[in-house]
Amino acid sequence: MNLPMHPDFSGRVAIVTGGAGVLCSEFCKALAACGAKVAILNRTLSRAEALADEIKAAGFEALAVQADVTDAGSVETAHEAVLSVYGPCDILINGAGGNDPSATSDDEYFSMETMLDPDKKSFFDLKSEAFSRVFSLNILGVVLPTQAFVRDMVERGSGCILNISSMNAFTPLTKIPAYSVAKSGVSNFTEWLAVHFAKSGIRCNAIAPGFFVGKQNYSLLFRPDGSPTERTKKILAATPMGRFGNVDELIGTMLFLCDERCSGFISGVVIPVDGGFQAFGGV
């Protein structure tokens, strides 16, 4: 793996929730390549196992662990499994998250026509259950792993928490209200954790990725024939660099924030990795 920097994480235990996902799988590979013992927590165990096998085949350490980050019992079971094999956590990356299509409206702007059409989904058709699923995955899915694994850190007086927020947290995007609200909560909670654990030797920061293409958002960005949707055209027009991000362009920021030698006095920040999206005013 061609890393932009190579901190020495030898002997460190890194936990990555949602570890087999598009973004976090690359985080796992990078952490392992830097010497960390990486525990890949994933709801679907087979995906975590496949990634762990790939990392071990490259000569590094990895452990696949099944975990539902919205269930306290499941998270604690995963915590005990990691403790029994690797020991206490040094780096926690809360990467599990995502949207739910049933919490997505069809229109960017309210339309009476959409509201009256039984085959379309307006804001008023979004169910509370859909919002709850998104909030649970993105917010509770950060709270529960933090409660489980950061206990290890406070007992030793050191550690790093890295949450994965989103540019939605800065500026809510149309059509995805639940996800935007949830990610703003992740950013706020990042700041809260940074203050709460500041006297305990534990730092907490977040990365806010801009637009990266993955399975969850592919249908919003591309038509079945692979051509860009109008939403993609708007995104790229509002991104000064004029393209989507590549997953490996998140690696440097992740390693920087996890290495106390590089970022030991940085805590409570949310760093956009967005191709200039946040800075662009539209003109």
C-alpha positions as CSV (number, residue, x, y, z in Angstrom):
1,M,0.0,0.0,0.0
2,N,1.4,3.4,-1.0
3,L,0.9,5.6,2.1
4,P,1.2,9.4,2.1
5,M,2.9,9.2,5.5
6,H,4.0,6.3,7.7
7,P,3.6,6.8,11.4
8,D,4.7,4.0,13.7
9,F,1.7,2.3,15.3
10,S,3.6,-0.8,16.3
11,G,2.0,-2.3,19.3
12,R,-1.1,-0.1,19.0
13,V,-4.6,-1.6,18.9
14,A,-6.9,0.1,16.5
15,I,-10.7,-0.5,16.4
16,V,-12.6,0.4,13.2
17,T,-16.4,0.2,13.2
18,G,-18.0,-0.3,9.8
19,G,-14.5,-1.5,9.0
20,A,-15.4,-3.4,5.9
21,G,-17.0,-0.4,4.2
22,V,-15.7,1.4,1.2
23,L,-13.9,4.1,3.2
24,C,-13.1,2.3,6.4
25,S,-11.6,-0.8,4.7
26,E,-8.9,1.5,3.3
27,F,-8.4,2.9,6.8
28,C,-7.9,-0.6,8.2
29,K,-5.3,-1.5,5.5
30,A,-3.4,1.8,6.2
31,L,-3.4,1.3,10.0
32,A,-2.2,-2.3,9.6
33,A,0.5,-1.2,7.2
34,C,1.7,1.2,9.9
35,G,2.0,-1.7,12.4
36,A,-1.3,-1.5,14.3
37,K,-3.2,-4.5,15.3
38,V,-6.5,-3.8,13.6
39,A,-9.9,-5.1,14.8
40,I,-12.4,-4.8,12.0
41,L,-15.9,-4.5,13.5
42,N,-18.6,-5.0,10.9
43,R,-22.3,-6.0,11.0
44,T,-21.7,-8.6,8.3
45,L,-18.9,-10.8,9.6
46,S,-18.1,-12.4,6.2
47,R,-17.1,-9.0,4.8
48,A,-14.8,-8.3,7.8
49,E,-13.3,-11.8,7.5
50,A,-12.5,-11.2,3.8
51,L,-10.8,-7.9,4.6
52,A,-8.9,-9.4,7.5
53,D,-7.6,-12.2,5.3
54,E,-6.4,-9.7,2.7
55,I,-4.6,-7.7,5.4
56,K,-3.0,-10.8,6.9
57,A,-2.0,-12.0,3.4
58,A,0.0,-8.8,3.1
59,G,1.9,-9.6,6.3
60,F,0.0,-7.5,8.8
61,E,-2.3,-8.0,11.8
62,A,-6.1,-8.0,11.5
63,L,-9.0,-9.5,13.4
64,A,-12.6,-9.7,12.1
65,V,-15.3,-9.2,14.7
66,Q,-19.1,-9.1,14.2
67,A,-20.8,-6.1,15.8
68,D,-24.0,-4.2,15.5
69,V,-23.0,-0.7,16.6
70,T,-26.7,0.1,17.5
71,D,-26.9,-2.6,20.1
72,A,-25.0,-2.2,23.4
73,G,-24.8,-5.9,24.0
74,S,-23.3,-6.6,20.6
75,V,-20.8,-3.9,21.0
76,E,-19.7,-5.1,24.5
77,T,-19.3,-8.6,23.1
78,A,-17.1,-7.3,20.4
79,H,-15.1,-5.3,23.0
80,E,-14.5,-8.4,25.0
81,A,-13.5,-10.3,21.9
82,V,-10.9,-7.7,21.0
83,L,-9.6,-7.5,24.5
84,S,-9.1,-11.3,24.6
85,V,-7.0,-11.3,21.5
86,Y,-5.3,-7.9,21.2
87,G,-5.8,-6.2,24.5
88,P,-7.1,-2.6,25.2
89,C,-7.9,-0.1,22.5
90,D,-5.5,2.7,21.6
91,I,-7.2,4.1,18.5
92,L,-11.0,4.1,17.9
93,I,-12.4,5.0,14.5
94,N,-16.2,5.3,14.5
95,G,-16.8,4.7,10.9
96,A,-20.1,2.9,10.8
97,G,-22.9,5.1,9.4
98,G,-25.0,5.7,6.4
99,N,-28.4,6.8,5.1
100,D,-31.7,5.0,4.6
101,P,-33.5,5.4,1.2
102,S,-36.8,5.5,3.1
103,A,-35.6,8.7,4.8
104,T,-34.9,10.4,1.5
105,S,-37.4,12.7,-0.2
106,D,-37.9,12.7,-4.0
107,D,-37.8,16.5,-4.4
108,E,-35.2,19.0,-3.5
109,Y,-37.9,21.7,-3.0
110,F,-41.4,21.1,-1.7
111,S,-43.9,20.3,-4.4
112,M,-47.6,20.0,-4.0
113,E,-47.7,17.7,-6.9
114,T,-45.3,15.3,-5.2
115,M,-47.3,15.5,-1.9
116,L,-50.5,14.5,-3.7
117,D,-48.9,11.7,-5.8
118,P,-49.2,8.4,-4.0
119,D,-46.3,7.0,-6.1
120,K,-43.9,9.8,-4.9
121,K,-42.3,10.5,-1.6
122,S,-42.5,14.0,-0.2
123,F,-41.1,15.2,3.2
124,F,-44.5,14.5,4.7
125,D,-44.2,10.8,3.7
126,L,-41.0,10.2,5.5
127,K,-41.7,7.9,8.5
128,S,-40.4,8.4,12.0
129,E,-39.1,4.8,11.9
130,A,-36.8,5.8,9.0
131,F,-35.4,8.8,10.9
132,S,-34.9,6.6,13.9
133,R,-32.9,4.0,11.9
134,V,-30.6,6.8,10.5
135,F,-30.2,8.5,13.9
136,S,-29.5,5.1,15.6
137,L,-26.8,4.1,13.1
138,N,-25.0,7.4,12.9
139,I,-25.3,8.8,16.4
140,L,-25.9,5.8,18.7
141,G,-23.5,4.0,16.5
142,V,-20.8,6.4,17.7
143,V,-22.0,6.6,21.3
144,L,-22.0,2.9,22.1
145,P,-18.5,2.0,20.7
146,T,-17.1,5.0,22.4
147,Q,-18.5,3.9,25.8
148,A,-17.2,0.4,25.3
149,F,-13.7,1.0,24.0
150,V,-12.7,4.4,25.5
151,R,-13.0,2.9,29.0
152,D,-9.7,1.2,28.1
153,M,-8.2,4.5,27.2
154,V,-9.2,6.4,30.4
155,E,-7.7,3.6,32.5
156,R,-4.3,4.2,30.8
157,G,-4.6,7.9,30.3
158,S,-4.1,8.0,26.6
159,G,-5.9,7.3,23.3
160,C,-7.4,8.7,20.1
161,I,-11.0,8.8,18.9
162,L,-11.7,9.6,15.3
163,N,-15.3,10.0,14.1
164,I,-16.5,10.1,10.5
165,S,-18.8,13.0,10.0
166,S,-19.8,14.5,6.6
167,M,-20.0,17.8,4.8
168,N,-23.8,17.5,5.5
169,A,-22.9,18.5,9.0
170,F,-21.8,21.9,7.8
171,T,-24.4,22.5,5.1
172,P,-27.4,20.2,5.0
173,L,-28.0,18.7,1.5
174,T,-31.3,18.5,-0.1
175,K,-33.4,15.2,-0.1
176,I,-31.5,13.6,2.9
177,P,-32.8,15.4,6.0
178,A,-32.3,12.5,8.5
179,Y,-28.7,11.9,7.4
180,S,-27.8,15.6,7.5
181,V,-29.2,16.0,11.0
182,A,-27.5,12.8,12.2
183,K,-24.1,13.9,10.8
184,S,-24.4,17.3,12.4
185,G,-24.9,15.4,15.6
186,V,-21.7,13.4,15.0
187,S,-19.7,16.7,14.6
188,N,-21.3,18.2,17.8
189,F,-20.6,15.0,19.8
190,T,-17.0,15.0,18.5
191,E,-16.5,18.4,20.1
192,W,-18.3,17.3,23.3
193,L,-16.0,14.2,23.6
194,A,-12.9,16.3,23.0
195,V,-13.8,18.5,26.0
196,H,-15.0,15.7,28.2
197,F,-11.9,13.7,27.9
198,A,-9.4,16.6,27.6
199,K,-8.0,16.0,31.1
200,S,-7.8,12.2,30.5
201,G,-5.1,12.3,27.8
202,I,-7.6,11.4,25.1
203,R,-8.1,13.3,21.9
204,C,-11.2,13.3,19.7
205,N,-11.5,14.7,16.2
206,A,-13.4,14.0,13.1
207,I,-13.1,13.8,9.3
208,A,-15.9,15.2,7.2
209,P,-15.6,13.6,3.7
210,G,-16.9,15.6,0.8
211,F,-18.3,13.6,-2.1
212,F,-17.1,10.1,-2.6
213,V,-18.9,7.5,-4.6
214,G,-20.0,4.4,-2.8
215,K,-22.8,1.8,-2.8
216,Q,-25.1,3.8,-0.6
217,N,-25.1,6.9,-2.8
218,Y,-24.5,5.5,-6.2
219,S,-28.1,5.6,-7.3
220,L,-28.4,9.2,-6.4
221,L,-25.3,10.1,-8.4
222,F,-25.5,7.9,-11.5
223,R,-28.3,6.5,-13.6
224,P,-28.5,2.7,-14.3
225,D,-26.6,3.3,-17.6
226,G,-23.7,5.0,-15.7
227,S,-24.4,8.5,-16.8
228,P,-24.4,11.3,-14.2
229,T,-27.6,12.4,-12.6
230,E,-28.5,16.1,-12.3
231,R,-27.5,15.8,-8.7
232,T,-24.0,14.8,-9.7
233,K,-23.8,17.8,-12.1
234,K,-24.8,20.1,-9.2
235,I,-22.3,18.6,-6.9
236,L,-19.4,18.8,-9.3
237,A,-20.4,22.4,-10.2
238,A,-20.2,23.3,-6.5
239,T,-16.8,21.5,-6.0
240,P,-14.0,23.8,-7.1
241,M,-11.8,20.8,-7.9
242,G,-14.5,19.5,-10.2
243,R,-14.5,15.8,-9.3
244,F,-15.4,13.3,-6.7
245,G,-12.8,12.3,-4.1
246,N,-10.7,9.2,-4.2
247,V,-10.8,7.0,-1.1
248,D,-7.0,7.1,-0.7
249,E,-7.2,10.9,-0.4
250,L,-8.7,10.4,3.1
251,I,-5.8,8.3,4.3
252,G,-3.3,11.1,5.0
253,T,-5.8,13.0,7.2
254,M,-6.8,9.9,9.1
255,L,-3.1,8.9,9.8
256,F,-2.3,12.5,10.8
257,L,-5.1,12.7,13.3
258,C,-4.3,9.3,14.8
259,D,-0.7,10.0,15.3
260,E,-0.1,12.1,18.5
261,R,3.3,13.1,17.3
262,C,1.7,15.0,14.4
263,S,-1.5,16.1,16.0
264,G,-1.0,15.8,19.8
265,F,-2.4,19.3,20.4
266,I,-5.3,18.9,18.1
267,S,-8.6,17.9,19.6
268,G,-12.3,18.8,18.9
269,V,-11.8,19.7,15.2
270,V,-13.8,18.4,12.2
271,I,-11.6,18.5,9.1
272,P,-13.3,18.7,5.7
273,V,-11.8,16.7,2.9
274,D,-14.0,18.0,0.2
275,G,-12.2,19.4,-2.8
276,G,-13.1,22.9,-1.8
277,F,-16.8,22.4,-1.5
278,Q,-17.1,24.2,1.8
279,A,-15.1,27.2,0.6
280,F,-17.2,27.7,-2.6
281,G,-19.9,30.4,-2.4
282,G,-21.3,29.6,-5.8
283,V,-19.8,32.6,-7.7
